[in-house]
Amino acid sequence: MPRRPVPRRLAAALLLVGAGLFALTGCGSGAEAAPSAVVTAPATGTSAAPTTPGPLVMAASAPVRVRIPAIGVDSDLIDLGLQDDGTMQVPAEGFPAGWFTEAPTPGELGPAVLAGHVDWAGSPGVFYDLRDVVAGDEITVSRADGSAAVFRVSEVGQYSKDDFPTAAVYGDLDHAGLRVITCGGEFDPVASSYEDNTVVFADLVSTG
């Protein structure tokens, strides 16, 4: 299956500014979609021999809700785009979480990206416990077309915002993936932001 390219606007930004651009910053004290469908790669070659099915993917449909049972998250989702300086928008408050609209929708081929605050105004934010997620946990994203994309966590990492793994988070994939991002590490009172990001990586395992 051909890989879904990184959206043109995002790809250009990645080439121009490097790894730190899409770190989640500012995180801290302070039309009907088309029906979904499961699709696989088209067969290749000229023989009639059986082919291996492609990866599980879904048609595009905007996400509306995310649930992470292992840490008690059940949140609506808002749209997050790019700010004028090229950085990713963050939610205006501690709740709800958001979906980065420059990336694929959850379940599509490629890396869907969700983001939210770890805390806000001295209270826990939507992803306060994200660092406690472990490999094997499930994340379910409900979509506007009534379907659900179920992801299984493969990895959880904490990264300095100066060394954010932009390519691993936003880069091209040959399957449907999910990245969930919040702030982590020590809080810098001068910058009014945390020094690190927590990133959860997950892969699509079923649809509903």
N, C-alpha and C positions, 0 to 999 in steps of 0.2 A: 504494500500500500504506500503511495506517495505520502511523504510527510506534509502535514499542514504547515505552510510557512508562517513565521512570526508576522503579525499584522504589519503592513508597510511602515506606518507611523512609529510603531514600537521598534521595529528592526532598525530604522534610521537612528533612533535615539540610542539604542544599544551600541551602534557603531561609533556614534559621535562622542558619547560622554563616558562610556566605561561602566565599571561594575557598581559604583555607589549610587547611581541615579534612582533606582527603584527600591532602595531600602525604605522601610516604613518610618516616617519621621513625624514629629509633632504628636507622639503618642504618650500621654501621661497626664499628670495632674493639670488639668485643664480641659401598543397595537397588538394585538393577540399574536402569539407565536404559532408557527406551523407545528402540526402534530409531530411528536417525536417518533423516531424509528431506529431500530438497531440495524446497523449496516456493516458489511465486511468488505474487504478488498476484492476488486474484480479479479477473476482468474487470469493468469498470464500463460503464455506459451501456446503451442499448437496441438499438443497431445490431449487425449481425453483422460489422462491419468488423474486420480483424485488430487485435489489441492488442499493445502492447509488453510483453514479459515483465518481471516485477518483478526485484528484485535477488536474487542467489544467497544463500539462507539455509538453515540446517539446523534440525532439531528439537533440543530441549534434550537435552544429555548432558554429564555432568560431565567436565572435562578431567583426564587422568591423567599426561600427559607433554608436554614442550615441547622442540623442537629448533630451534636457530638455526645452521645449518651454517657461515655466514660467520664466526662467532666461536667455533665449537666447543662450543656449549651443547647438552647432552643431559641433561635433568633430569626427574625425577619432579615431580609437583605435589601440594601439600597445600592444604587449605582454609584461607582467611583470611576472618574475619568483621570485625565492628566491636567495638572495645573499649568499656568502660563510658563513657569520655569522648567517644565518638563518632568517634575516630580509627580508621583502618584498622589491623588487626593486621599484623604483619610476621613472617616466619619466625623461629623461635627460634634458628636457627643459619645459617651461611653457605650451606648446602645443605639441602634442595632449594629450588626456587622455589615460589611459592604462587599460587592463584587466588582472587580476591575474590568470595566467594559472594553478595554483595549485587548483583552485576552479572550480565548474561546469561552463559550458558555460551559458550565460543568456537564461533562458527559461527551462533549465534542472531542474530536481528535486534537490533542495539544494540551497545554497546561492552563487550566482554569485557576484563577487567583481570587481568594477571599482575604479580607483584612479587617481588623478591628482593634479597639483599644484594650490594653491590659488593665488600665485603671483610668478614672476620670474624676476630678474634683475630690480626691481623697477616698473614693469608693471603687470597688472592683468594677472593671469593665467587662464587656462581653467575652473576651478571651483571657480573663485573669488567670485561669488554670490551664491555659494551652500548653505550657511547659510540662504538664503532667501526662499529656497524651503519650502513648507508647505504641511501638510497632504492633500491628494486629488489631488496633482499635478501628471502629467503623465510623464513617462520616456520611450522613445522608443529606443530599441537597434536593429539595423539592423545586420543581420547575413550573413555569407559567402555563405549560401545556397540560399540566396534571400528572406528569411523569415524575419519577424520582431516580436520581443517580446515586448509587451506593459505592463509596470508596473505602478501601482498606489502607490504613497507614503503613508506610514502608520505612519511614525514617523521620526523626525529629532532630533539628539542629539549632544551635544558638550561634549567631554570627555578629561580629562587630559591624556597625553600619559603614565603617570605612573599608570593610572587606566583605561586603554583601555578595552572595553567590548569584549574581544576576542571571548568568547563563543557565544555571541549574534551575532557577525559579521560573524564568520567563522564556527560556529557549525552546527550540523545536523538539517535539516528541513524536514517537511512532505509535503512541497509544493515548487514551484519554486519562489525563492526570489532574490532580488537584494540589494546590499549594495554599496553606492557611498561614497568615502572617500576623504577628503582633510584636510589640516591643518587649525587651527583656534586658537582663543585666542590671548594672548600676544606673541610678537616676542622676543625671547631671543637672543640678539646680540652675547653673548659669545658662545652659542651653534650653532648659525646661523640657528635656527629652531624655529618654533612656539611651544608653550607649550601644545596645545590641538589639538584634531582632531574633525572635523565635520563629522558626519556619517548620511547619509540618508538611511532609510530602506524602501523597497518597495516590493510589491507582484505582480506576474504575473496575469493580468486580461484579456488579449486577445492576439491573434496572427494574423499575417498578412503575 
